[in-house]
């Protein structure tokens, strides 16, 4: 039975938060389309497609989206043709990296990958330079609450189990040959043992253990690569020492930003560690207008309470009330804000309030910036390929960023702009990419 891996624990937590990102469906659609093109549109006779469809279902992708992706792959519907390209290279401290992509534009993708690597102390290598260090395996995670080690060994030995890894106190990781992954899943299903994250993985022969400084650099590089829509997966031979893990956990700051509304309340949770910004979760609490105002306030309170319980922010940042000619609207908004403030106090969070103009100034440098400008800069600062939707989400993320930027140097959070020698203006962005503007 294999030993403990700190990086494996971080990867599992990252997978949960990455599932909150809007790019997840894009990556899943690409995998379904490619799988159907290569092996046919029937999941029962195409193991790769079956795994892709199962993953999409696990992440709540609508069946209509799955069906369309399959038909685009088989040619029943017109669609984009994606090429699979694998890049190999090295990250900080000599960590080996394999980057799997699916793209409709090879030149764009290689340029993007090379730019991300060079900007984050990495470099691309020749084909085969690090691939020999990794083995492609089937993996899945079984919660320790679902079955013990002895029970798993009993159920899975004849199904193709190769290794059982205790890399997390809450999970066992089952490792098997690719061809046996479906047998392992069936054996667990038949034994009514729950599992998560079934996938094809690249596992290194040996790991390199890093201390905190180098680990931060590698995590930052991997996050930047995974934020690119063309990147389907990033694999490394990094592990993290116990002392580095403790240091990284202590340095982390997590802020919940809230854009209050009586019908739609936006929220976003952002973490910052050593200048690296990451979205943990974001969304909109959409309320039924037929419910009473008191019921809607209660729902906002409960939904945000659940977010706090899961992501453990230290601070809550809230937009201040705005002036309105409609007294009833201003009163209702004030009541929503009061509920959010009460929640922050009950959860013992630091509470910071910002006027809309203050948020805009912190994010864009102009207090009179438009919502589109704020959305563009929020996306840029968080390494997103597209501005978040809708504006309720963008505003909430902007409020959280404003709180993190307060008292800090903005340049520390804008490595992309610094590396490029200045970014494009909003008008240039709109002219070059009108389809990417959130309206």
C-alpha positions in Angstrom: 0.0 0.0 0.0 1.6 3.3 -1.1 2.4 6.2 1.2 1.2 9.7 1.8 1.5 12.5 -0.9 0.8 16.1 0.1 0.6 17.2 -3.5 -2.1 14.5 -4.2 -4.1 16.0 -1.4 -3.8 19.5 -2.9 -4.7 18.2 -6.3 -7.9 16.6 -5.0 -9.0 19.9 -3.3 -8.1 21.8 -6.5 -10.2 19.4 -8.6 -13.2 20.3 -6.4 -12.7 24.0 -6.8 -11.8 23.8 -10.5 -15.2 22.2 -11.1 -16.7 25.5 -10.1 -15.0 27.3 -12.9 -17.0 28.1 -16.1 -14.3 26.5 -18.3 -15.1 23.0 -17.0 -18.0 22.3 -19.4 -15.8 23.5 -22.3 -13.1 21.0 -21.4 -15.6 18.2 -20.9 -17.3 18.9 -24.3 -13.9 18.7 -26.0 -13.2 15.3 -24.4 -16.6 13.9 -25.4 -16.3 15.2 -28.9 -12.8 13.8 -29.4 -13.7 10.4 -27.8 -16.8 10.1 -30.1 -14.7 11.0 -33.2 -12.0 8.4 -32.4 -14.1 5.5 -31.1 -17.7 6.1 -32.2 -20.7 7.5 -30.5 -21.8 4.5 -28.6 -20.5 4.7 -25.0 -21.0 1.0 -24.4 -18.4 0.1 -27.0 -16.2 3.1 -26.4 -14.6 3.1 -23.0 -13.0 6.5 -23.3 -16.4 8.1 -24.3 -18.1 6.2 -21.5 -15.7 7.7 -19.0 -16.1 11.2 -20.4 -19.9 10.9 -20.3 -19.8 9.7 -16.7 -17.5 12.6 -15.7 -19.9 15.0 -17.4 -22.9 13.6 -15.6 -21.0 13.7 -12.3 -20.5 17.4 -12.9 -24.2 18.0 -13.7 -23.8 18.7 -17.5 -27.2 18.6 -19.1 -27.9 15.5 -21.3 -28.6 17.8 -24.3 -25.1 19.2 -24.1 -23.6 15.7 -23.9 -25.7 14.4 -26.9 -24.7 17.4 -29.0 -21.0 16.9 -28.2 -21.3 13.2 -29.2 -23.0 14.1 -32.5 -20.4 16.7 -33.3 -17.7 14.1 -32.8 -19.4 11.5 -35.0 -20.2 14.1 -37.7 -24.0 14.1 -37.3 -23.8 17.7 -36.4 -21.4 20.3 -37.7 -18.7 21.2 -35.2 -15.1 22.2 -34.6 -12.4 19.6 -35.1 -10.0 19.4 -32.2 -6.4 18.1 -32.3 -4.9 16.5 -29.2 -1.4 17.8 -28.6 0.9 16.8 -25.7 3.7 19.2 -24.5 6.5 18.2 -22.2 8.7 20.5 -20.2 10.2 21.6 -16.9 8.9 23.9 -14.2 10.7 25.6 -11.3 13.1 23.4 -9.3 13.4 21.1 -12.3 9.9 19.6 -11.8 8.8 17.5 -14.9 5.5 18.6 -16.5 3.3 17.0 -19.1 0.6 19.2 -20.5 -2.3 17.6 -22.5 -4.3 20.0 -24.8 -7.2 19.8 -27.2 -7.2 22.7 -29.7 -8.7 23.9 -33.0 -5.6 26.2 -33.5 -2.2 24.6 -32.9 -0.3 27.9 -33.4 -2.4 29.7 -30.8 -2.0 26.9 -28.2 1.7 26.4 -28.5 2.2 30.2 -28.2 0.0 30.4 -25.2 1.7 27.4 -23.5 5.2 28.8 -24.2 4.2 32.2 -22.9 2.7 30.8 -19.7 5.8 28.6 -19.1 8.3 31.3 -19.7 6.4 33.8 -17.5 6.4 31.3 -14.6 10.0 30.1 -14.7 9.3 27.1 -16.8 10.4 25.9 -20.2 9.1 23.6 -22.9 11.2 20.5 -23.8 11.4 18.1 -26.7 8.9 15.3 -27.2 9.9 12.5 -24.9 12.1 14.6 -22.6 10.0 13.8 -19.5 7.3 11.4 -20.8 9.4 8.4 -19.9 9.0 9.4 -16.2 5.2 8.8 -16.2 2.9 5.9 -16.6 -0.7 6.2 -17.8 -3.1 4.5 -15.3 -6.7 4.4 -14.3 -7.5 6.0 -10.9 -10.4 6.7 -8.7 -10.9 7.8 -5.1 -12.9 5.9 -2.4 -13.9 7.8 0.8 -12.5 6.0 3.8 -16.0 6.2 5.2 -17.3 4.0 2.3 -14.9 1.1 2.9 -11.8 0.1 4.8 -8.5 -1.1 3.3 -9.2 -4.8 3.8 -12.7 -4.6 2.2 -11.3 -2.8 -0.8 -8.5 -5.3 -1.3 -11.1 -8.1 -1.1 -13.4 -6.5 -3.6 -10.8 -5.2 -6.1 -8.0 -7.7 -6.2 -9.7 -9.9 -8.9 -11.0 -6.8 -10.7 -7.5 -5.5 -11.7 -6.3 -3.5 -8.6 -2.6 -2.6 -8.9 -2.1 -0.3 -5.9 -4.1 1.2 -3.1 -2.7 4.7 -2.1 -3.4 6.3 1.2 -2.5 9.8 0.0 -5.2 11.5 2.0 -6.6 10.8 5.4 -10.2 11.0 4.0 -9.6 8.9 0.8 -8.0 5.8 -0.7 -6.8 6.2 -4.3 -7.3 3.0 -6.3 -4.7 2.6 -9.1 -5.3 0.1 -12.0 -4.3 -0.6 -15.6 -6.3 1.5 -18.0 -8.1 -1.5 -19.5 -9.2 -2.6 -16.0 -10.7 0.7 -14.8 -14.2 -0.2 -16.0 -13.9 -3.6 -14.2 -12.9 -1.8 -11.0 -15.8 0.6 -11.2 -18.2 -2.3 -11.8 -16.8 -4.2 -8.8 -17.3 -1.2 -6.6 -20.8 -0.6 -7.9 -21.8 -4.2 -7.4 -20.5 -4.0 -3.8 -22.3 -0.7 -3.2 -19.1 1.1 -2.4 -19.1 4.8 -3.4 -16.2 6.4 -5.3 -15.3 9.7 -7.0 -13.1 11.1 -9.7 -12.7 8.1 -11.9 -10.2 9.1 -14.6 -7.2 8.3 -16.7 -4.1 9.7 -14.9 -0.4 10.1 -15.5 1.5 8.9 -12.5 5.3 9.6 -12.1 7.7 6.8 -11.2 9.3 9.1 -8.6 8.4 12.3 -6.9 10.5 15.4 -6.1 9.7 16.9 -2.7 9.7 20.7 -2.6 9.9 23.2 0.2 7.4 26.1 0.4 9.1 28.7 -1.9 9.6 26.3 -4.9 6.1 24.7 -4.3 4.5 28.1 -4.6 6.1 28.7 -7.9 5.1 25.3 -9.3 1.5 25.6 -8.1 1.3 29.0 -9.6 2.5 27.7 -13.0 0.1 24.7 -12.9 -2.8 27.0 -12.1 -1.9 29.3 -15.0 -1.7 26.3 -17.4 -5.0 24.8 -16.2 -6.8 28.2 -16.6 -6.1 28.0 -20.4 -9.2 26.6 -22.1 -7.1 24.5 -24.5 -5.4 22.6 -21.6 -7.2 19.4 -20.7 -4.7 18.2 -18.0 -1.4 19.0 -16.3 0.7 16.3 -14.7 3.9 16.7 -12.6 6.2 14.8 -10.4 6.1 17.3 -7.6 5.4 16.5 -4.0 5.4 18.9 -1.0 7.1 18.5 2.3 5.3 18.6 5.6 6.9 21.9 6.6 6.1 23.5 3.2 2.5 22.3 3.5 2.1 24.0 6.9 3.7 27.2 5.6 1.4 27.3 2.6 -1.7 26.8 4.7 -0.7 29.5 7.2 0.0 32.1 4.5 -3.4 31.7 2.7 -6.0 34.5 2.9 -9.5 33.7 1.8 -12.1 36.5 1.1 -15.8 36.2 0.4 -17.2 39.0 -1.7 -20.9 39.7 -1.8 -22.9 41.8 -4.3 -26.3 42.0 -2.4 -29.6 42.1 -4.2 -33.2 41.3 -3.3 -33.6 39.0 -6.3 -30.1 38.1 -7.4 -27.2 38.1 -4.9 -23.7 37.5 -6.4 -20.9 35.9 -4.4 -17.3 34.9 -5.0 -14.6 33.4 -2.9 -11.0 34.2 -3.7 -7.8 32.9 -2.1 -4.5 34.6 -2.1 -1.2 33.0 -1.2 2.1 34.7 -1.8 0.6 36.9 -4.5 -1.2 34.1 -6.3 -4.9 34.6 -6.7 -7.3 31.8 -7.2 -11.1 31.5 -7.5 -12.5 28.9 -5.1 -16.1 29.3 -6.0 -18.5 31.9 -7.5 -22.1 32.1 -8.4 -25.5 33.8 -8.1 -28.2 33.1 -5.6 -31.3 33.5 -7.8 -34.5 34.1 -5.8 -38.1 33.4 -6.6 -39.9 36.7 -6.8 -43.1 35.0 -5.8 -41.7 34.3 -2.3 -42.0 36.9 0.4 -39.1 39.2 1.0 -38.4 37.6 4.4 -38.2 34.2 2.8 -35.8 35.5 0.2 -33.6 37.0 2.9 -33.6 33.7 4.8 -32.5 31.9 1.6 -29.6 34.3 1.0 -28.5 33.8 4.6 -28.5 30.0 4.4 -26.8 29.9 1.0 -24.0 32.2 2.0 -23.7 30.3 5.3 -23.1 27.1 3.4 -20.4 28.8 1.3 -18.7 30.0 4.4 -18.8 26.5 6.0 -17.2 24.9 3.0 -14.5 27.4 2.0 -13.7 29.0 5.4 -13.0 32.6 4.4 -11.4 34.9 7.0 -13.0 38.0 5.7 -16.3 39.1 4.1 -16.3 42.1 1.7 -19.6 43.7 1.0 -20.7 46.5 -1.3 -22.3 49.5 0.4 -25.8 50.6 -0.2 -26.5 52.9 -3.2 -28.8 55.8 -3.4 -32.2 55.0 -5.0 -35.2 57.1 -5.8 -37.4 54.1 -5.1 -37.7 54.0 -1.3 -39.0 50.4 -1.3 -36.0 49.1 -3.4 -33.5 50.9 -1.1 -35.2 49.5 2.0 -35.2 45.9 0.7 -31.6 46.1 -0.3 -30.7 47.5 3.1 -32.4 44.5 4.7 -30.5 42.1 2.5 -27.2 43.9 3.5 -28.3 43.7 7.2 -28.7 39.9 6.9 -25.2 39.5 5.3 -23.7 41.7 8.0 -25.4 39.6 10.7 -24.0 36.4 9.0 -20.5 37.8 9.1 -20.8 38.7 12.7 -22.3 35.3 13.6 -19.5 33.5 11.8 -16.8 35.8 13.4 -15.5 37.1 10.1 -13.8 40.4 9.5 -16.3 42.6 7.7 -15.2 45.3 5.2 -17.5 47.5 3.2 -16.7 49.3 -0.1 -18.5 51.8 -2.2 -19.0 50.8 -5.9 -16.7 53.6 -7.0 -14.0 52.4 -4.6 -14.2 48.9 -6.0 -14.0 50.1 -9.6 -11.0 52.3 -8.8 -9.2 49.4 -7.1 -9.8 47.0 -10.0 -9.4 49.3 -13.1 -7.8 52.5 -11.7 -11.0 54.5 -12.6 -13.9 55.1 -10.3 -16.2 55.7 -13.3 -15.3 52.4 -15.1 -18.1 50.5 -16.8 -19.2 47.0 -15.8 -17.5 45.7 -19.0 -14.2 47.2 -18.0 -14.5 45.8 -14.5 -15.3 42.4 -15.9 -12.3 42.4 -18.2 -9.9 43.4 -15.4 -11.4 40.8 -13.0 -10.8 38.1 -15.6 -7.3 39.3 -16.3 -6.3 39.5 -12.6 -7.7 36.0 -12.0 -6.2 34.4 -15.1 -9.5 33.7 -16.7 -9.8 33.5 -20.5 -13.2 35.2 -20.5 -14.9 37.6 -18.1 -17.2 35.9 -15.7 -21.0 35.9 -16.2 -23.3 37.4 -15.2 -22.3 40.8 -13.8 -23.6 39.8 -10.3 -20.6 37.4 -10.2 -18.1 39.8 -11.7 -19.1 42.5 -9.1 -18.8 40.0 -6.2 -15.4 38.9 -7.4 -14.4 42.5 -7.9 -15.4 43.3 -4.3 -13.3 40.4 -3.0 -10.3 41.5 -5.1 -10.7 45.1 -3.8 -10.5 43.8 -0.3 -7.3 41.8 -1.1 -5.8 44.7 -2.9 -6.3 47.1 -0.1 -2.9 48.0 1.3 -1.1 45.9 -1.2 0.8 46.7 -4.4 -1.5 46.0 -7.3 1.5 45.0 -9.5 2.1 42.0 -7.2 -1.2 40.6 -8.5 -0.7 41.4 -12.2 2.2 39.3 -13.4 0.7 39.0 -16.9 0.5 42.7 -17.5 4.0 43.3 -16.1 5.4 40.5 -18.3 3.8 41.8 -21.4 5.0 45.3 -20.8 1.5 46.7 -20.4 -1.9 45.4 -21.3 -4.4 46.2 -24.0 -6.9 49.0 -23.3 -10.6 48.2 -23.0 -11.3 49.7 -26.4 -8.5 47.6 -27.9 -9.9 44.4 -26.3 -13.4 45.1 -27.6 -12.2 45.8 -31.1 -10.1 42.6 -31.1 -12.5 40.3 -29.3 -16.1 41.5 -29.5 -17.4 38.0 -28.9 -15.7 37.9 -25.5 -17.3 41.0 -24.1 -19.9 40.3 -21.5 -23.0 42.4 -22.0 
